[in-house]
Structures are given as C-alpha cells and as structure tokens.
Amino acid sequence: MILCCGEALIDMLPRQTEDGALAFSPFPGGAVFHTAVALARLGTSTGLFTGLSSDLFGTQLEGVLRGNGVNADLAIRSDRPTTLAFVRLIEGQAEYAFYDENTAGRMLAEGDLPAELPGVEALFFGGISLAVEPCAAAYQALCLREAARLPVMLDPNVRPGFIADEARYRARIDAMIAVADIVKLSDEELRWLEGPGEDLAELAGRIRAQGPAVVCITEGAKGVTAYHAGGQVFAPALKAEVVDTVGAGDTFNAGLMAHLSEAGALDKAALRSLPEELLTAALTLGNQAAAITVSRAGANPPRRDELS
C-alpha cells in the first residue's frame, strides 16, 4: 500500500446560480487527498493518513475515500471543523483562499502519528499540510522517521501566500528533500525554492544534490523532465481541452507512483538506478492521467480503463 500523508479538505468551487449570482459548491479536495484518490482509481492499493472531521464535510470526505477504495484506517478523527478552500479560476488556473484555523487536519500533532505502518510499501507527502503547524511538524517527523526504510515521494505544492513563516517552511522542505527518493516540483516552485537566474537543469541539479534519486520538474502544457542518475528524461504533455487545472499535478504524482509500483521499482535501491525506458513510461502515465483530469471540471482523476 502507498500511504499518502497530508490534507483532506473541501474545495469550494465557483458556480453560478440560475439568476447569475456567484455561488460555491463543496467538492472533496486537497492535494494529498487528490493523489490518494487518483492512485486508487489507477488500481493501486492506497491509504490516507490525515486529520478528518466528524462534521458534514468530513463525512463527505470519508464517503469519497470509501467509494474509491482508499484505506483511511490510520486517519485521526476529531470534532474540529474541516478545512475549506475557496477557489477562484482565472483563465483556467486555480487560485485559493484557505480557511484553516483550528481544523481537524491542521491540528494533527506528532502524538497522533501511528506507531507502525503495516503493509505500507511507500510514502507520499505534500500539500499545504507542510506549511502550517502543528500538522507540518507531525508530517515531517513521520517522513524523517520512516525514510531510512521506505521510499518517499515529496511534492511540496508550494503556495507562498499560505506560508506564514518562510524560514521555517524552507528548513522543513530542505530536511524532507534530503531524505526523499522522488521530488516533484513545478518550474515556478523550483525557482521559488532555488532562486532565479539559472536554467532549470542547474536548479534541479541543486535539488538532486541534496539527496533525491529522481527530481521531476513540470512545465505545464510543455511536459515534465526527470533528472536522475542516468541524466535526464523528458515526457511531453498530452494535448487536452483544458477546463481547469485543479488536481492535475496530484494526478500526475499518482500515475508516476502507480507505474513504478507495478514495475516493482518503487523501492529505495531500484530508484537509484532506474532504466530510462521505465522512467519515461512512468512519466508518460502521469501525463496521460493528468490530461484527462484537466479536461474535466474540478479534480476528477481517471480510472485505469480510461487511459489509452
């Protein structure tokens, strides 16, 4: 089982009433939640470790997890509210306003960490959960505790506007990068972390030098480049009629991990010496799945039989 660790929240997506007024409709969301659902839809055994509320939105989240076959046995339940993310779409790109104070997800603490992870083959970390306390410290502690024995994929999903303490956040991401096996960043996130003025290959090289076996840099409609021990591999994005980009990167993560898992390569040693054709195939599956997601409203990742 791949255990995804991070936020499950409600995306309040913009809609229009019959009389033209702006309204918002609640959809299950969160970067890590999306990745877990996408993995399960691709046929991969998947679990989610997060903080879940007993409120009506938490019940909605649990229902979607069950309906998609995501194991939520390790999730920590509480009566705190569910995080809400109000979404504004500008030319198909999502912008977010988060309502996250004292929520079930945010208040997850180190004392809530599972003592053991039976049946877990790999861990995934990411999303806004790495930017706010106390949950960020909890996820970091779990990552550092388990990284010596389990492969780790990290997608920080950097949202500068959500980061209250930049120095602390950068220190956390650096610590997690150092023990991760796979790191995925967009070109914008890479430049935010490493600074402008150098080309992407040089900046990605800096990330790889910190420890990861594979560093994936996505460039939107252009595609993704993976930097690894054998050099670099590029996989072009597939053409799609873009409705919105909610969940696109999360779906890519799922496709990448699903293929590596099926190939028996989601392993700390194997990731250090991936054949180019295997890595290319994993990137391509991620792009195929993401192309379907962006063609739909909201985060609605494909099932395996929808991929060509």
C-alpha positions in Angstrom: 0.0 0.0 0.0 1.2 3.5 -0.8 0.3 5.7 2.2 -0.5 9.4 1.3 0.1 11.7 4.2 -1.4 15.2 4.2 -4.5 17.3 3.9 -8.1 16.3 3.1 -10.3 19.4 2.7 -13.2 20.8 0.9 -12.7 22.8 -2.3 -15.5 25.4 -2.6 -15.7 25.7 -6.4 -17.3 28.7 -8.1 -20.6 28.2 -9.7 -23.4 30.4 -11.0 -27.0 30.4 -9.9 -29.9 30.5 -12.3 -30.2 34.2 -11.8 -26.4 34.8 -12.5 -25.3 35.2 -8.9 -21.9 33.8 -7.8 -22.1 30.7 -5.6 -19.8 28.0 -4.3 -20.3 24.2 -4.4 -18.4 21.9 -2.0 -16.1 19.2 -3.5 -13.7 16.9 -1.7 -10.2 18.1 -2.2 -6.7 18.8 -1.0 -3.5 17.9 -2.9 -2.8 14.8 -0.9 -6.4 13.7 -0.9 -6.5 14.0 -4.7 -3.3 12.0 -5.0 -4.7 9.2 -2.9 -8.0 9.0 -4.8 -6.1 9.1 -8.2 -3.8 6.3 -7.1 -6.7 4.2 -6.0 -8.6 4.8 -9.3 -5.5 3.6 -11.1 -5.7 0.3 -9.3 -3.0 0.9 -6.7 -3.5 -0.2 -3.1 -3.7 3.2 -1.3 -4.2 4.6 2.2 -4.5 8.1 3.6 -3.1 9.4 6.9 -4.7 12.7 7.7 -6.9 14.5 10.2 -10.6 14.0 9.5 -13.5 15.9 11.0 -16.8 14.3 12.2 -18.7 17.3 10.6 -20.8 17.1 7.5 -17.8 17.9 5.3 -15.6 15.3 7.0 -18.4 12.7 6.4 -18.4 13.7 2.7 -14.6 13.2 2.5 -14.8 9.8 4.2 -17.6 8.7 1.8 -15.4 9.6 -1.3 -12.5 7.7 0.2 -14.6 4.6 0.8 -16.2 4.9 -2.6 -12.8 4.9 -4.3 -11.3 2.2 -2.2 -8.8 4.4 -0.2 -8.0 2.9 3.2 -8.5 5.6 5.9 -8.0 3.4 8.9 -5.0 5.4 10.1 -6.8 8.8 9.9 -7.2 10.7 13.1 -10.9 11.7 13.7 -12.0 14.7 15.7 -14.9 17.1 16.1 -12.9 20.1 14.9 -14.1 21.6 11.6 -12.9 20.7 8.1 -10.5 23.0 6.2 -12.3 24.9 3.4 -10.5 26.2 0.3 -12.5 28.7 -1.7 -11.3 28.5 -5.3 -11.2 31.2 -8.0 -10.5 30.2 -11.6 -8.6 32.8 -13.7 -8.1 31.6 -17.3 -8.4 28.0 -16.1 -5.8 28.4 -13.4 -6.9 27.9 -9.8 -6.3 30.4 -7.0 -7.2 29.5 -3.4 -8.3 31.2 -0.2 -7.9 28.8 2.7 -10.0 28.8 6.0 -7.8 26.5 8.1 -7.6 27.7 11.7 -8.1 25.0 14.4 -9.3 22.5 11.9 -9.2 18.7 12.1 -6.4 18.5 9.5 -4.3 21.3 10.8 -4.4 20.2 14.5 -2.9 16.8 13.7 0.1 16.5 16.1 3.2 14.3 16.5 1.4 12.4 19.2 -1.1 11.3 16.6 1.5 9.5 14.5 0.9 5.8 14.0 3.5 3.7 15.9 3.7 1.2 13.0 2.9 1.2 9.3 1.9 -2.4 8.5 1.6 -3.2 4.8 3.0 0.2 3.6 5.4 0.0 0.7 6.0 3.7 0.1 5.0 7.1 1.5 3.8 10.3 -0.2 4.0 13.7 1.4 2.9 17.2 0.2 0.4 19.9 0.0 -0.5 22.8 2.4 -0.1 20.5 5.4 3.6 21.1 5.2 3.1 24.9 5.7 1.1 25.1 8.9 1.6 24.0 12.5 1.2 21.6 14.2 0.5 19.2 11.4 3.5 20.2 9.4 5.8 19.2 12.2 3.9 15.9 12.5 4.3 15.0 8.8 8.0 16.0 8.9 8.6 13.8 11.9 6.9 10.8 10.2 8.9 11.4 7.0 12.2 11.5 8.8 11.3 8.5 11.0 10.4 6.2 8.1 12.6 7.4 5.2 15.5 5.1 6.0 13.4 2.0 5.3 10.5 3.2 3.0 10.7 5.1 -0.3 9.4 8.6 0.0 7.9 10.9 -2.7 7.6 14.6 -1.9 5.5 17.2 -3.7 5.7 20.4 -1.6 3.0 22.0 -3.8 4.4 25.4 -2.7 1.8 28.2 -2.1 3.7 31.3 -1.0 0.6 33.1 0.1 -0.2 30.4 2.6 3.3 30.4 4.2 3.4 32.4 7.5 7.0 31.6 8.5 9.1 31.3 5.3 12.4 30.4 7.0 10.8 27.6 9.0 9.0 26.3 5.9 12.2 26.3 3.8 14.0 24.5 6.6 11.3 21.8 6.7 11.2 21.3 2.9 15.0 21.1 2.8 15.0 18.5 5.6 12.4 16.4 3.7 14.1 16.8 0.3 17.3 15.4 1.9 15.6 12.1 2.8 13.2 11.8 -0.1 13.7 9.5 -3.1 11.4 11.3 -5.5 10.7 15.1 -5.5 8.2 16.7 -7.9 8.2 20.5 -8.4 6.7 22.8 -11.0 9.2 25.1 -12.7 7.7 28.0 -10.7 8.1 26.2 -7.4 11.7 25.2 -8.3 12.5 28.9 -8.9 10.8 29.9 -5.6 12.9 27.4 -3.7 16.2 27.8 -5.5 16.0 31.3 -6.9 16.0 32.8 -10.5 19.0 33.4 -12.8 19.9 29.8 -13.7 18.3 27.3 -16.1 16.0 24.6 -14.8 18.6 21.8 -15.2 21.0 23.6 -13.0 18.4 24.4 -10.4 17.1 20.8 -10.5 20.6 19.6 -10.1 20.8 21.5 -6.8 17.7 19.6 -5.6 19.2 16.3 -6.6 22.5 17.1 -4.9 20.5 17.3 -1.6 19.7 13.6 -1.8 16.8 12.5 -4.0 17.2 9.8 -6.7 14.7 11.4 -9.1 13.7 15.0 -9.4 10.7 15.8 -11.7 10.1 19.3 -12.9 6.8 20.0 -14.6 6.3 22.9 -17.0 2.6 23.0 -17.5 1.5 22.3 -21.1 5.1 21.7 -22.2 5.6 18.5 -20.1 7.9 17.1 -17.4 11.6 16.5 -17.2 13.0 13.9 -14.7 16.6 14.3 -13.6 18.2 11.0 -12.3 21.5 9.1 -12.1 21.4 8.4 -15.8 20.9 12.0 -16.9 17.5 13.5 -17.8 14.3 12.3 -19.4 11.6 14.4 -21.0 8.0 13.4 -21.4 5.8 15.9 -23.3 2.3 16.8 -22.0 -0.6 15.4 -23.9 -2.9 17.8 -25.7 -6.1 18.4 -23.9 -9.1 20.7 -23.9 -8.4 22.4 -20.6 -11.4 23.1 -18.4 -9.4 23.8 -15.2 -6.2 22.6 -13.7 -7.5 21.5 -10.2 -5.8 18.2 -9.3 -3.6 18.0 -12.4 -0.3 17.8 -10.6 -1.7 15.4 -8.0 -3.0 13.1 -10.7 0.5 13.2 -12.3 2.0 12.1 -9.0 -0.4 9.2 -8.8 0.4 8.0 -12.4 4.1 8.2 -11.7 3.9 6.2 -8.5 1.4 3.7 -9.8 3.6 2.7 -12.7 6.7 2.5 -10.6 4.8 0.3 -8.1 3.5 -2.0 -10.8 7.0 -2.4 -12.2 8.5 -3.3 -8.8 10.6 -0.1 -8.9 9.0 1.8 -6.1 12.0 0.7 -4.0 14.8 2.7 -2.5 17.6 0.8 -4.2 15.7 0.5 -7.6 15.0 4.2 -7.7 18.7 4.9 -7.7 19.3 3.0 -11.0 16.0 3.4 -13.0 16.3 2.4 -16.7 15.4 5.3 -18.9 12.6 3.5 -20.6 10.9 2.6 -17.3 11.2 6.2 -16.0 9.8 7.5 -19.3 6.9 5.2 -19.1 6.1 6.3 -15.6 6.2 10.0 -16.6 4.0 9.3 -19.6 1.4 7.5 -17.5 1.4 10.5 -15.2 0.9 12.9 -18.1 -1.9 10.7 -19.6 -3.8 10.7 -16.3 -3.3 14.5 -15.8 -4.5 15.3 -19.3 -7.8 13.6 -18.6 -8.1 15.4 -15.2 -7.6 18.9 -16.8 -10.3 18.2 -19.3 -12.9 17.9 -16.6 -14.3 20.4 -14.1 -12.8 20.0 -10.6 -10.4 17.2 -9.6 -11.9 14.1 -11.2 -8.9 11.8 -12.0 -9.4 8.9 -14.4 -9.8 5.2 -13.7 -7.3 2.9 -15.3 -9.6 1.8 -18.1 -9.9 5.4 -19.3 -6.3 5.5 -20.2 -5.3 4.6 -23.7 
